[in-house]
Amino acid sequence: MENKDHVAIELEDMVKNVQPLFQRCTIYKVPDEIRLSNEDAYTPMAVSIGPLHHRKNPKLASMEPQKMIYFRHFIESRSKVRLTDLVSLVRELEPQIRACYSEEIPFTVDEFVKIILVDCCFVIEFFIRQGEFLVPGTTRLTTTIEDDLIFSKPWLRGRITYDLLLLENQLPFFVFHKLYTLVRGSNSSSVITRDYEFHPFFMLISFHLIHFIDPNIHELHSSSWSSSSSPPPHEIVLHFTDMMRFLYLPQSHSHRQPSRKSRELFVHGASELDEVGIKFESRYRSKSVLALEYEYGVLAMPRIWLSEDWSEIVLRNILALEHCHYPTQHYVFDYVDFISQLIDKDKDVDILVENGIINHLLGDNKKVAELFRGLKRNIMVSNCNADYLRISKDLDAYYEDPWHKRLATLKRWKATATIGGIVLLLLTVIQTVFSILQVVL
């Protein structure tokens, strides 16, 4: 019998027990190289949800009593089942929930079940309290909300809403769906939207609240309630960060997305394109925030709204999700990459602002270009949206056309001549003034 080295034996045991990483996970710790670019954009500031930030930040401890108040109200006033039934449901789902996280969770089964159940009930109660006042056609389950710390402080309610979009601050959506369906019962778990499709009530209100967070998304569907602005089936979205990404993508009944090609994107700056005669057009109605169209020398795109409060937080967490979970379907990154090249210089931003494409509250136009450049930092990709590649190729062909280049040269000469004329006029005025002074003196 062959005598094996003890190291070989230990290695064989290690190989037998090894498990593939990230085989089912959907909720990730943001990679350090991405997080370092703006750590605050990935870190909850008001409330921790799920296990990744539980008890990690003392500043979030003050929200724990309020979470328990919401939990108690949800159990006592909303639930049609016993607390033991809810615990049993989460305990049954515990292995499946734990597998959704890319990090090893250090909590015991009992601790984990308590974290998931309390946080789920808190989020559902939080969304319902907002949804009763925001979602059309829903029946109020609460007539008055008294002594509510969160709703008495609008800034805190807003901060919590943003925290619920952070990639590290997520719970799997299937837990919310199963829990809410159990609590409300099968007869009241759905409502009918105006397009007569049934959607779980919780899915509907969470969709609406996230829909209203981003003016870029809200503007696309503000005129009517259509199938394109209806919530997706609960099986499609992974969690709230994923739902936000879903709202950015082109929607269709088949949920097909644009094709992709393995090629690096190159886009001329807006000021360069403007010089050769490219026109920029703001589209108020479009099939998607990401929908860019080019035809006959006109580049059209939906209006871009930017705010210091939400823009960077939302986009950074969507890009982090794409980096971790959608490495070959990073459609939002492709959009950010296209826009960042289009506005590489301050004067590029000036062009898009003047044409009504960019509206922002960042102070000056320079910060817009800095924002988009910062979003891309330390994210590597291997392919690109084929539609964007086609548009960039068409723009480049227009830019390289000899006639259009001559037009750009004429514009520069005209600008130079205008500046020269102004300088000449000033020199003439100065010379005249000196001549008058000489005569007087």
Disulfide bonds with the S-S distance in Angstrom:
none
